[in-house]
Amino acid sequence: MVEEDAMVSGGPIGVESVSQQVATRLRDDILSGNPPPGERLVVRDLVASLGVSHVPIREALRELEAEGLVESRLNRGVVVAGVDIEELHDLYRIRRLLEVDAIGRAFHNYDEEHLAHADELFRDLLDLAPERGNGSWWGAHRDYHWAFLAPGLSDWATRLLKLVWQSSERYQRLYTLVFGSAEEANAEHREILAAASGDDCDVFVEAWLHHLDRTEETIASGYHARHDEESDDANSPEDRATG
């Protein structure tokens, strides 16, 4: 006979487990470009630097691998995931599909209160700078976009888009800091806010797509410029002489 007042053992569940805290820390570091793509993540070193046992670290690395931020490689262990221009274009193609649908659904629900909140988030962006290691601007940037997206997303679409955003943000942080312009991005953010405050959904969608297109082009240009430099360095006479 089952007692009616039986309870699950184990005590209260914490807000965030140690492995989740480790995953959050490593995720933020990877998205900031440090450690860079291709760098090996040694569990022993992470134990020493983070002050936790190997168990939550391995759990965190499995979580990050599922998110596509790290990879397990034969004879190398876990490394920070590399960058792939085709992946970039795929991510932005998916973003266009999900985000245009979301803002189209949400547009007519943007009331004065909602737009005032978006304006506050935009002003937060203007007060910050997307410097490497500064998560404040990237957090504000994410909040600004999602203020327009969230009202038009289902639970499943939210999960999918968050995963896509996480992967595309890695490219943004790696390349827009060098090849992009915060002023240009904020000018586009201002256009999005103005279009959201109007009464023409098509104008709003056009402003949104322009922002996505320009961001993708900036990241792609940065990617090619960075890899062309690396290719030139590898083919320099000095490298050939020492190769």
PESULQUI-V466081 format. One record per residue. RES is the residue in one letter. NEAR is the number of other ideal C-beta (glycine too) atoms within 10 Angstrom. Layout:
BEGIN
res->{RES & RES}
near->{NEAR & NEAR}
END
This chain:
BEGIN
res->{M & V & E & E & D & A & M & V & S & G & G & P & I & G & V & E & S & V & S & Q & Q & V & A & T & R & L & R & D & D & I & L & S & G & N & P & P & P & G & E & R & L & V & V & R & D & L & V & A & S & L & G & V & S & H & V & P & I & R & E & A & L & R & E & L & E & A & E & G & L & V & E & S & R & L & N & R & G & V & V & V & A & G & V & D & I & E & E & L & H & D & L & Y & R & I & R & R & L & L & E & V & D & A & I & G & R & A & F & H & N & Y & D & E & E & H & L & A & H & A & D & E & L & F & R & D & L & L & D & L & A & P & E & R & G & N & G & S & W & W & G & A & H & R & D & Y & H & W & A & F & L & A & P & G & L & S & D & W & A & T & R & L & L & K & L & V & W & Q & S & S & E & R & Y & Q & R & L & Y & T & L & V & F & G & S & A & E & E & A & N & A & E & H & R & E & I & L & A & A & A & S & G & D & D & C & D & V & F & V & E & A & W & L & H & H & L & D & R & T & E & E & T & I & A & S & G & Y & H & A & R & H & D & E & E & S & D & D & A & N & S & P & E & D & R & A & T & G}
near->{3 & 4 & 6 & 5 & 4 & 7 & 6 & 6 & 5 & 6 & 6 & 5 & 8 & 9 & 7 & 10 & 13 & 16 & 18 & 15 & 16 & 21 & 22 & 13 & 15 & 22 & 18 & 14 & 14 & 23 & 19 & 18 & 17 & 13 & 15 & 11 & 16 & 13 & 12 & 13 & 19 & 13 & 15 & 9 & 11 & 21 & 15 & 10 & 10 & 16 & 7 & 17 & 11 & 11 & 12 & 19 & 24 & 15 & 16 & 26 & 22 & 15 & 18 & 21 & 14 & 10 & 17 & 15 & 20 & 25 & 16 & 11 & 11 & 5 & 4 & 10 & 14 & 20 & 16 & 22 & 19 & 10 & 18 & 13 & 13 & 7 & 16 & 20 & 13 & 14 & 23 & 21 & 12 & 16 & 19 & 15 & 13 & 18 & 25 & 16 & 15 & 22 & 25 & 15 & 16 & 20 & 20 & 10 & 9 & 19 & 8 & 8 & 8 & 15 & 15 & 9 & 14 & 21 & 16 & 12 & 19 & 17 & 11 & 16 & 20 & 13 & 9 & 16 & 11 & 20 & 13 & 11 & 11 & 13 & 15 & 14 & 17 & 18 & 13 & 19 & 21 & 16 & 16 & 23 & 22 & 17 & 21 & 23 & 22 & 13 & 16 & 19 & 21 & 11 & 7 & 8 & 16 & 16 & 11 & 15 & 21 & 14 & 15 & 20 & 19 & 16 & 19 & 21 & 16 & 25 & 24 & 22 & 20 & 22 & 23 & 19 & 18 & 12 & 16 & 19 & 12 & 18 & 8 & 14 & 20 & 15 & 11 & 16 & 21 & 15 & 17 & 20 & 19 & 12 & 20 & 22 & 13 & 12 & 8 & 10 & 16 & 10 & 14 & 25 & 16 & 13 & 20 & 24 & 14 & 14 & 19 & 18 & 12 & 15 & 21 & 20 & 12 & 20 & 25 & 17 & 13 & 19 & 18 & 13 & 13 & 15 & 12 & 10 & 10 & 10 & 9 & 10 & 10 & 10 & 10 & 10 & 7 & 8 & 11 & 9 & 7 & 7 & 7}
END
